[in-house]
Amino acid sequence: MYNISAIVNPGEGSSYDADGIYCDVCAHVPIERNWIYNVDYGIEVASENQVCQVNGTEWTGPSNSGTPSLSNHPCYGEYVTVRNNVITNSNAAGYSIGGYAKGSSKGGHDEGGGSSYDVVFVNNTLYNNSKEPTGATSEFQIQNQVGSAQNNYFENNLVYAGTFNTWIYSFVKSSTSYPAPPATLDWNLYYSAAGYVQGTSILWDDVSNYTNFANYQSATGEDESSRNSNPDFESLTSKPLNFDITAASPAVNNGGTSLSCSIGWCDPESNSIYGATDFLGHPRMSNGAINIGAYQVLGIASNTLTVKLTSRSFTLQSGASTTLTATVTAIPAGGGAPSGTVKFMKGSTLLSTQTLMPTGVNTTSASMPLSASQLAPGVNTLTAVYSGNTIGTNCCSAKSPPGAATQVAIYPSTTSASITVTRQ
């Protein structure tokens, strides 16, 4: 998800408040393995109404029909697990929980308020979120009506703050209705190029005067096992940026593993709060240990890039057409989906150059229409040539159909099965 903003939307007050993923009073949902960038808020689990029906809905009828709830049942985004996502370059905040506005009282009858309940944000990577000065808050924002009873967790997350340099923004002071802590934080890794700055990097429970990260830990009791050090990403200069971590990273094997299915949401597939796989689809645990952040398996340099070329039809009558599709795959997927372009060739003749678009966490594809008039009568062989990029250094070419020989090359290419042009 990318390029989502409300800054030019008068209906939203022309402000940075559009979400990549917005869980407004949703329940029993895992949000996992997404790459979200250049949005206003990366992921938000919150509520815009303080009171709901007992079943958790705000209205008596379907699709916001009927009458608004008049019960005392609070409205929450609840039992949600946000895990193994990469959130980068958000305008306002990377992740946000709590009620969007202050309620008149706990469970009161008003249109504002709301909260987040039993929400777990675990094993995510956040980078350079909160980048617009007019709307910036932080990498992790805690809003209204959130206290210890709401049982929210922020653990095993890798937070690399950008120029705004705010790691945590918990701006509402605790109260008797919502006592501290507003969330439970531990086993995270925090970093920014500018380093920790008193009064800027952490605003916790409306307090920002912690002299350093260790002072924040001792004063609040939060993030007891967390670290403030450089995560050692593979590359912050490549395109796309490479948020895998090196073997020397302090994030390796230093995450916590004690969270259970009694909080958040454990879907039946994984039966684990951490999920079955990391961001790229590899097993989430390694010999019982877990990394901090979204990546578990290391080693971008060992990536192999393969190219596959297919055609919707391999027999064309004169005047007919088909579609060619080239798919580029990174194996074992250490750096995400390959970017770049593919050239569709007939011998030495360039038919078209197309930009690859993501189709999965480690695959991209590009297509082009092909008419019989572009080919010679009889048997034709076409080739797709990949431009190459930085996430794979051991690139290879794979020939189609399957089972053909594979050879090493810097810029992988693939040869299609025969496309035959016949006369009507």
N, C-alpha and C positions, 0 to 999 in steps of 0.2 A: 504494500500500500504506500502510495507516495503522492506528493504535490497536492495535499488537501488543506485548504485554508479558508477562513471566513473573513479575511481582512478586507475584501471588497464586497462583502455581503451586508447591505444596510439592515436587513432583517436580524442579523446577529450583532448589530452595533458596530460593524466594520472593525472587528477585533480578532485577535488570534485565539479563537476558541472552537475550532473544528477538530474533531478527533479522527485518528486513524481507525481505531476500534473503540466504540462507545458501548459499554455495558450498563445501560440505565435501568436499574431495578431488574436485572436479569438474575437468574439463579441456576445453580448446578451446571456450570459451564466451564470447560477447560479452554483457555485461549493459548495456543502454543504454536511454535515454529513459524512465526511470521517475521518478515523483514519490513519494518515500517520506517520511512524516512521522509523528510521535508513536509511534515504535517504540523498542525498547531499543537495538539496533544497526541502523544503516541498511543497510549492505551489508558482509558479512564473507566474505572468501576465505581459507579456513584449512583446518585438519585437526585431527581429534581422535585420530588414531592414528599412531604414528611409523613403523610398518612396514606394507608392502603386498605383495601379489603383484607380480610383474614387470609385469603388465598394469595396475597401478594400483589394483586393488580390494583391500579389506581381508579378504575371506573367500574360501574356495575354491569355494563354491557361490553360486547366485544369491540375491538378496534376503536377504543376511546369513545364509545357511545354510552348512553345512559346518563347517570349522574356521578359526580366525583365522590370518592369515598368520604364518609363521615365517621369512620371508626377510629379507634385509638391505636390500631395496629400500625407500627412504623414501617415506612417504605425503605427498603435496603436493596443495594446490589449485594447479593449474598451467595455464599458457598461457590466462589469462583476461584479457580487456580490459573494464574498467568505465569507461564513457564517457557523457557527455552526460546525466547524471542530476541531479536536484535532491533533496537529502537535508536535511530540516529537522526541528528540534525533537526529536531523538532523546534518550532518557533517558541513555544511557551513552556512546555514541560514534557518529560519523557513518559512519566507514569503518575497517575493521580487517583486518589480515593477520597471518599467522604461526601457530605452534602454540598451541593453547589452554592447554597446560600444559608445564612444563619436562620434557624427556626426559632419561633417564639418560645417554645418549651419542648421538652422531650416528648415526642408523640403528639404534639399539638395540632390543632385544626387550622393549618394554613397551607398556602401553595408552595412555600419555600421549604427549606430544611432538607431532610433526607440524609442518608448515611451509607456506609459500607460495612458489611458484617461477614465474618469468617471468610475473608479474602486473603489469598496467599499469592505473593509475587516472588517467584523463586527461579534462580538460574537464568536470569536474563542479562543481556549485555546492553548498556546504555552509553551512548557516545555523543558528546557535543549537542545535547538537547538544551533548550532554553537559550536560544541564540538571538532573539529579537528584543532589544532593550525596552520597547514599549509594551511588550506582553510577557516577558520572560518571568518565570518563577524558579524552576529548578529541574534537576534530573528526577527527583522523587518529591511529589507534592502531597501533603495531607491537608484536607479541607475541613469543613464544619461537621459537628456532631459525631466526632470520633474519639473514643476513649478505650480503656482497657477492656470493658465489657463487649466491645465490638470485635475483639479477637482477630485482628488483622496482622499479617506477618510479611516481613521483607527480608529475605535471606538468600544467600549464595549468589548475589547479584554483583556484576562487575560494572562499576560506575566510573566513567572517564569524563569529567566535566570539561566544558569548553571555556571560552573567554568570559562568559557570565559567571562561571566558577561557583555556582550554588549547587551543592550536592543534595541537601535535604531542606525542604521548606515546609515546616509544620507551624503555621502562623496563628493558630487558634489556641489560646491558653486553656489549660485543663480547668474543669469545674466539678462541682459535686455531682452533676448529672453525667458528665463525661470525664472521669478521673484519668490521670496519667497511668501508663503511657498511651499515647494515641495509636501506637502500633508497636509490635515487637520486632527489633532489628538485630540480626547477628549473621556472622560468617560472610560478610560482604567485603569487597575490595574497592576502595575509593582512590581516585587519583585525579589530578589536574596538572597541566604543565606549569601553571602559576603557583602551585602548592596550596596548602591550607591557608586561608585568610580569615582571621578573626572578624566576626560580624558579617561575613559574606558566605562562607562555605556551608555553614550549618546554622539553620534556625530551627530549634527543636522545642516544641511546646511553648512557642513565642519567646524563646530565649536564644540570643545569638552571641553572647559575650564569652564563649569558650576560647581560651587562649590558643589551644591547639587540639588536634584530634584526640590525643590521649586524655586531655582535660575533659572533653565532651564525653568520652567513654566512662571515665570515673564519676563524673557529675551526674550522669543520667542512668548509668547501668546498662545502656544499650550498646549494641555492636561490640560486646565483650571480646569475641573471638575474631572480629573483623580486622582488616589491614588497611593501611594507608601507604601504598607503594605503586610503582609503575607496573602495569599489567603485562608489559612487553608483548604488544600485538605484533603479528607477523609483518604488517606494513600499513602505515597511515599515509603513504604516498601513491600507492597503486590505484588503478581504476578497474573495478570498484575497490574501495578500501577493504583491507583484509583483516577482519577482527578475530581470526583464529589467534591462539596464543602459542608462544614458543615453549619448548620443553623446560626452559629455565624460568618461566613465568611463576610468580608467587601464587597465581590462581590454580596451579596444577595440584590436584588431590587435596586442596585445603578447604573445600566446602563442607557444610554440616549435613548430616544424614538422619537427623533424629525426628524430623517432622512426620507426623502420621496422618492417616486418612480421617482422623477425628476432626480435623480442621480443613478448611478449603473444600476442594472437590477432587476426589480420586475417581476417575472414570473407570469402568469395568475392564477396559483394554489393558491398562498398565497396572492398576491397583496400587499405584504409588503416587504420592504428591509430586514427585520429581518427574514423572512421565517415563515412558519406556525408552525414548531416544532423545538425543540432544538436538540442536537446531538443524543439523545436517542429516539426521536419520541414523546416527551411530548409537549403540547402546549407551544409556545415560550413565551407568556406573562402570568403573574399571576396577575389578577385584575388590569390590565393596567400597571404593573411594569415589569421590565426585569432585570435579573441578568447579571453581567459581565462574559464573558466566554461562553463556549459551553453548559453548563448544567443549566437547569431551575428548574427541580424537584429534591428535596434533599432527602437523607435518604437511604443510602446503607443498613443499618442494617435491613430495612424492606423488603429487597428483598426476594422473594420466588423463589427457583429453582425447576423446573419441568423437568421430563425426559419422553420422549415418544419413544417407540420402535415399528418399523414397519418392514414388510417384503414385498419384491416385489411380492412374491407369498406365499399363505398359504396352498397350496396343492402341494406336490412334488411327482412325480413318482420316483421309484427306479432309481438311476443314474443321476437324475436331480439336479439342483442347484438353489439358489436364492441369494439375497443380503439382509442382515439385516442393518438397519440404526437406530441409536439412536440419538435423538435430545434433547439438553439441552437448556432450556430457562430461562432467568432471568426476573422476573416480580416484580416491574414495570421497570426493566432495568436500575437501578441506577448506575451500575458499568461497563456496557459494556457487551461484550460477555463472557460467562463463559469459563474458560480454564480448562485443566486437561485431564483426560482419562476416558474411559468407558470400563468396563469389560463385555464381553458377556458370560453368564453362562447358562449351562444346568444342572439344579439342583446345585450340589456342584462342577461340572466339569467346569473348565475355558476353554472356546473355543478360546478366543482371547482377547487381550487388545489393544485398538486403541486410538490414540490421537485425541482429538476434534479439529476441524478446524472451524474458523468463517464462518457463512452463513448469518449473519445479524448483526445489531448493538447490539442485545441482545440474539442471538442464535448461537449455534455451533452444529456440528454433526460429527459423526464417523460411518463408515460402515465397514462391513466384509462380504466376500463371505461365503456362507453356502451350503454344499452339503448334499444330502439325506443320504449319508453314515455316516455322523456325528450324525444322529438322529436314533431313534428307529422306527420300523414300527408302524403305528398308530398315535395317538395324542401326540404331544410334546409341552411343554411350556418352553419358554426361558426367561431369565431375563437380563436386562442391568443395571449395577450398576455404578453410577457416583462416581468419586473419591472425589469430593468436592473441593472448593477453597474459597478464602477470600471474594468474592463479595456478598455472601449471607449467613446470619447467621441463617435464619429461613428456612432451607431446607426441602423440603417435597418430597414424592414420589407420582407419579400418575400412576395408572394402566391403561392398554389398554385392551379392547376397551374403548372409551370415555363413561363416565357415571359411571364407576366403582368407588369404594371407594378411598378416598385419606387419607393418614396417614402421621404423622409427623416423620421425621427421619433426622439424621445428614447428611448421605450420601444417597441421593435419588436414588431410583431404579424404574424400571418399568417392568411389566410382559407382554409378548406379547400375542396377540390372538393366539389361537391354531394353530400350524403348523402340518399338517397331511401328513405322508408318506404312499403312496399307492404302491401296486405292479402293474407292467405293465400288 
